C-alpha cells in the first residue's frame, strides 16, 4: 500500500483492537482491498496477548502507525488514534467490523458533493449469527431523530477539525460517547450529509449491543447535560406524535402517486362543491 504525504491525505482510518485476532484479520482484508487508496491507517491495540501484536508486526507495511499499550476503554483508544490523524476526515472501524464492499471509500471520496460536509454517513449491514440485515439511516438527520437513535458510528466520517473542536469522544460515557458527539456536533451547527451507500458490516454481538440498559441510562445523562428539560420534553412529545400509527400511515401513503392524485381530486371536488354553494 502506498501512503500519501500528510498534506494530501483525504482520510484517516482508526482501528482499535484488543485480543480479537480473528476479527482483526477480517478487518485487515476489507481495508487493504479498498479501491480508494488516499488514506492513512492507524491501529491502536490495547496490549493484546492473543497473537494480535505479532500479526500486526508481520504486516507493518500495510498500515501507517501502530500503538500497542493499555488504555482506559474503547473511547480512550479511539481518541488516541484520533489525535494522531492527519486526514481531512476520520473514520473509526473497530476490529471485527468490515467495509461492505471494496468500493465504499471511492463512493464517498471520489465525489465532489462531500466538500461542504462536516459529517458524512451512510447505511449499515447488521451481522447476526444467522442472518444479515441492512439498516437504513435517515437521509435528513434531525435532533428529533438523534433523541432516540444514534447513527451507527462505523458508518460515519467526521471532519478532523470538527472532531478536535468537540474534544473527541467524552470518555465519561462507556457506551454512547459516539452518540454524545453526534448530538454535540448537531447543536454546534455541523453540516451532515447522507449517501445511499452501505458502509460497514457491523458485528451485532459488540459491547454496546449487549448493554442496552446501560446505554439508555447514559443517553439520558448526556441529553440532560446538553439540552434544557423544557426542550427535551418537547422533543419527546414530537417523537411520540410522529410515531403514532396514523401519522406513519400518512407518511407512507404520501409517497404514493396514486394516493397523491386521490387527495388532489378530493380537494378539487370540495372546492367545486363550495363554489356551487355560494
Protein Blocks (a to p, Z undefined) as FASTA:
>chain_A
ZZddfklpmbdcddddehilklmmmmmmmmmmpfblcbcdddddehiaehmmmmmmmmmm
mpfbdcddddebjklmmmmmmmmpcbfbdcdddehiacfbfklmmmmmmcfklmmpcbdc
dddddddfkbccdddddfbdcfklmmmoccdfklcccdfklmmmnopaafkbmklmmmmm
mmmmmmnopacddddddfbdcdfkbmklmmmmlmmmmmmmmmmmmpcfklmmmmmmmmmm
mmgfklmmmmmmmmpmklmmmmmmmmmmmmmmmmmmZZ
